[in-house]
Amino acid sequence: MFRGAGTALNVATVLLGSGLGVLLGHRLPVRTREVVTDGLGLVTLLLAALNAMSVTDAAFARAVGDSAPVLIVLGSILAGGVIGSLLHVERRLEELGAALQRRLARRGGDSAERLRFVEGFITASLVFCVGPLAVLGSLSDGLGRGFDQLALKAVLDGFASIAFAASLGWGVAASALSVLALQGSLTLLGFLLGGLLPEAHVAALTATGGLLLAGVGLRLLQLKAFPTGDLLPALVVAPLLTQLVVAIR
């Protein structure tokens, strides 16, 4: 298989799942769609908790010290939030979703339709792009070590996109562009770097990503319109901050 096959498979499952979700969504009562979205919110919180537990990873503690992992995650969230809010990441994601809706829609939709498209695009993009499988699987694919991790992620995202699209519509399909851009870039990065991140750095990124997923879960449950997009830079800060602590020790 060619390098990048994992990302291509992931994009295909998101598009296929979104199409099935939209077709199914029209045949489901509003109440049923709301329950499906709530269920996804609960599962997202479960995944968030599992990812956040990487803060207890033994390799992470050995590399930075027993008391440092939580502080590193905290620092990553705070620094990433400051950077993201100054760069208006959340707003730019919303603007991108609105621009895609205007370009892809065959006819002009009302404001409610546009908001639904944007919400579907942002929510699905964050869920599909925030997580260890997206990063590690793409890097592994770029290194020529196979795309088993991305194949697993593709299956998970395909089923999730069915449920998302049933509630949020075609905006979920547009998130395939986010998957292509992020995972394609990471696959290229893996090809160029020729090596994976150390285990401690991966644990820091995973734990930080878990907290971001918690924000997505809160949005899906409509408990709080959490600005998760503004926290995305934390995923870059986490391994950098880990490396800084390792160097100081």
C-alpha positions in Angstrom: 0.0 0.0 0.0 1.2 3.6 -0.7 1.9 6.0 2.1 -1.2 8.0 2.8 -3.5 5.1 2.2 -4.7 5.3 5.8 -5.8 8.9 5.4 -7.5 8.1 2.1 -9.4 5.3 3.8 -10.4 7.6 6.7 -11.7 10.3 4.3 -13.7 7.7 2.4 -15.4 6.3 5.5 -16.3 9.8 6.8 -17.9 10.6 3.4 -19.7 7.3 3.2 -20.9 7.5 6.8 -22.1 11.1 6.4 -24.1 10.2 3.3 -25.8 7.3 5.1 -26.4 9.5 8.2 -28.1 12.2 6.2 -30.3 9.7 4.4 -31.2 8.0 7.7 -31.6 11.3 9.6 -34.6 12.4 7.5 -36.4 9.2 8.5 -35.7 9.6 12.3 -37.8 11.7 14.6 -36.2 14.8 16.1 -36.3 13.3 19.5 -34.4 10.2 18.3 -31.7 12.4 16.7 -31.3 14.3 19.9 -30.9 11.1 21.8 -28.2 9.9 19.4 -26.3 13.2 19.8 -26.5 12.9 23.5 -25.3 9.4 23.4 -22.3 10.5 21.3 -21.7 13.2 23.8 -21.5 10.6 26.6 -19.2 8.3 24.6 -17.0 11.3 23.7 -16.7 12.1 27.5 -15.7 8.4 28.0 -13.0 8.7 25.3 -11.9 11.9 26.8 -11.4 10.3 30.3 -9.5 7.4 28.8 -7.2 9.7 26.9 -6.7 12.0 29.9 -5.5 9.1 31.9 -2.3 9.1 29.9 -1.2 11.7 32.4 -0.4 8.7 34.7 1.7 7.1 32.0 4.9 5.6 33.6 7.2 6.7 30.7 5.8 10.2 31.0 6.5 10.3 34.8 10.1 8.9 34.3 10.9 11.5 31.7 9.6 14.6 33.5 9.3 13.6 37.1 6.3 12.3 39.1 4.8 15.7 39.9 5.3 17.3 36.4 2.8 15.5 34.1 -0.3 17.3 35.5 1.5 20.6 35.4 2.6 20.1 31.8 -1.0 19.3 30.8 -2.2 22.4 32.7 0.5 24.6 31.1 -0.3 23.3 27.7 -4.0 24.0 28.1 -3.4 27.5 29.4 -0.7 28.4 26.9 -2.7 26.8 24.0 -5.8 28.6 25.1 -4.1 32.0 25.1 -2.5 31.4 21.7 -5.8 30.1 20.2 -7.9 32.9 21.5 -5.4 35.5 20.2 -5.4 33.8 16.8 -9.2 33.4 16.9 -9.0 29.7 16.0 -12.6 29.0 16.9 -13.9 31.9 14.9 -11.8 31.0 11.9 -13.1 27.5 12.0 -16.6 28.9 12.0 -15.8 31.2 9.1 -14.4 28.2 7.2 -17.5 26.2 7.8 -19.7 29.0 6.7 -17.6 29.5 3.5 -17.8 25.8 2.7 -21.6 25.9 3.2 -22.0 28.8 0.8 -19.8 27.1 -1.8 -21.3 23.6 -1.5 -24.9 24.4 -1.1 -26.8 24.3 -4.4 -29.2 26.9 -3.2 -29.2 29.5 -0.5 -30.2 28.2 2.9 -31.6 30.1 5.9 -29.5 31.0 8.9 -30.6 28.0 10.9 -29.4 25.7 8.1 -26.1 27.5 7.9 -25.6 27.3 11.7 -26.4 23.5 11.6 -23.8 23.1 8.8 -21.1 25.0 10.7 -21.8 23.1 13.9 -21.6 19.7 12.1 -18.3 20.7 10.4 -16.7 22.0 13.6 -17.9 19.2 15.9 -17.0 16.4 13.6 -13.6 18.0 12.7 -12.7 18.2 16.3 -13.8 14.7 17.2 -12.1 13.2 14.1 -8.9 15.2 14.4 -8.3 15.4 18.1 -6.8 12.1 19.4 -3.8 9.9 19.5 -4.8 7.7 16.6 -4.9 10.7 14.3 -1.4 11.7 15.2 0.4 8.4 15.8 -1.4 6.6 13.0 -0.5 9.3 10.4 3.1 9.4 11.5 3.3 5.7 11.4 1.8 5.7 7.9 4.3 8.3 6.8 7.2 6.2 8.1 6.1 3.2 6.0 5.2 1.1 9.0 1.7 0.4 7.9 -1.7 2.1 8.5 -3.3 -0.3 10.9 -4.0 2.5 13.4 -5.6 4.7 10.8 -7.6 1.7 9.6 -9.0 1.3 13.1 -9.7 5.1 13.3 -11.4 5.0 9.9 -13.9 2.4 11.1 -14.6 4.3 14.3 -15.0 7.6 12.4 -17.2 6.0 9.8 -19.7 4.8 12.4 -19.5 8.1 14.3 -20.1 10.1 11.1 -23.4 8.2 10.6 -24.6 9.3 14.0 -23.3 12.9 13.6 -24.7 13.4 10.2 -28.1 12.1 11.2 -28.3 15.0 13.7 -26.1 17.6 12.2 -26.4 17.1 8.4 -23.9 17.6 5.6 -21.5 19.7 7.6 -20.1 16.4 8.9 -19.1 15.4 5.4 -17.1 18.6 5.1 -15.0 17.5 8.0 -13.4 15.0 5.6 -11.4 18.0 4.4 -10.1 18.6 8.0 -9.1 14.9 8.2 -7.4 15.1 4.9 -5.5 18.3 5.7 -4.4 17.2 9.3 -3.6 13.6 8.7 -2.1 14.2 5.3 0.2 16.8 6.8 1.2 14.5 9.6 1.9 11.6 7.2 4.2 13.9 5.2 5.8 15.0 8.5 6.5 11.4 9.4 8.0 10.7 6.0 10.3 13.7 6.4 11.3 13.3 10.1 11.8 9.5 9.9 10.9 9.0 13.5 8.0 9.0 16.0 7.7 11.2 19.0 9.1 9.8 22.2 6.6 7.9 24.4 6.6 10.7 27.0 5.7 13.3 24.4 2.9 11.2 23.0 1.5 10.7 26.5 1.5 14.5 27.0 -0.3 15.1 23.7 -2.8 12.3 24.4 -3.7 13.6 27.9 -4.1 17.1 26.6 -6.2 15.9 23.7 -8.4 14.1 26.2 -9.3 17.4 27.9 -10.1 18.9 24.5 -12.4 15.9 23.8 -14.1 16.6 27.1 -14.9 20.1 25.8 -16.4 18.5 22.6 -18.5 16.2 24.8 -19.9 19.2 26.7 -20.8 20.9 23.5 -22.6 17.7 22.2 -24.6 17.5 25.4 -25.4 21.2 25.1 -24.1 21.8 28.6 -21.7 24.5 27.6 -20.6 26.0 24.2 -17.0 25.2 25.0 -14.5 27.1 22.7 -12.6 23.9 22.0 -11.2 25.3 18.7 -9.3 28.0 20.6 -7.6 25.2 22.7 -6.2 23.3 19.6 -2.7 24.9 19.9 -2.4 23.1 23.2 -1.7 19.9 21.1 1.4 21.6 19.8 2.4 23.1 23.1 2.2 19.8 25.0 5.1 17.9 23.4 7.2 21.1 23.2 6.7 21.8 26.9 7.5 18.1 27.7 10.8 18.5 25.8 11.6 21.6 27.7 11.1 19.9 31.0 13.2 16.9 29.9 16.0 19.2 28.8 15.9 21.1 32.1 16.1 17.9 34.1 
